[in-house]
């Protein structure tokens, strides 16, 4: 939803099953997270389509807006449709 409001969205950091980590794995993930945070100002944002960028029909998502036909890369479906193809 942040991208619809014009915010850039950075790639997430995910730690699966964090509640079950042993000490060694916790340290590894903490180090990875520090590295992830260190790139916060240089990481490429996820290129989500903006709501008002011409890729969707309708004025807003609440209006039943859909992706304009022909804008989706061949074979793309689901959530990936909301990520703009490189130009």
SVG drawing of the C-alpha trace seen along z (x, -y; Angstrom):
<svg xmlns="http://www.w3.org/2000/svg" viewBox="-15 -10 42 34">
<polyline fill="none" stroke="black" stroke-width="0.4" points="0.0,0.0 2.9,-2.4 3.7,-2.4 0.1,-3.6 0.7,-6.7 4.0,-7.5 6.4,-6.0 9.4,-4.0 9.3,-0.4 12.6,1.3 13.1,5.1 12.1,6.7 14.3,8.6 12.7,11.9 13.8,14.2 11.9,17.4 11.0,19.3 12.8,16.7 11.2,17.9 13.1,21.3 16.6,20.0 19.5,21.3 22.2,18.9 24.5,19.4 21.7,18.9 20.5,15.9 23.9,14.3 24.1,15.1 20.6,13.5 21.5,10.5 24.6,9.9 22.6,10.3 20.1,7.8 22.8,5.3 24.1,5.6 20.5,5.2 20.1,2.0 23.4,0.6 22.0,0.6 18.8,-1.3 19.9,-4.5 21.5,-2.8 19.2,0.1 17.0,0.0 13.4,-0.3 10.9,2.3 9.5,0.8 5.9,1.0 3.4,-0.6 2.0,-3.8 -1.8,-4.1 -1.8,-7.3 1.0,-6.3 -1.3,-5.2 -1.0,-1.5 -4.4,-1.0 -8.0,-1.7 -10.2,-3.8 -9.2,-6.5 -8.4,-4.6 -8.0,-1.1 -11.4,-1.5 -13.0,-2.2 -12.3,1.4 -9.1,0.3 -7.4,3.0 -4.2,3.2 -4.6,1.8 -4.6,4.7 -1.2,5.3 0.8,3.8 1.5,7.2 4.6,9.1 3.8,12.5 3.3,15.2 3.1,12.9 0.2,13.3 -0.8,12.6 1.1,10.1 3.9,9.8 1.6,7.9 2.0,4.9 5.7,4.7 6.6,2.6 8.7,4.3 12.1,2.7 12.0,0.2"/>
</svg>
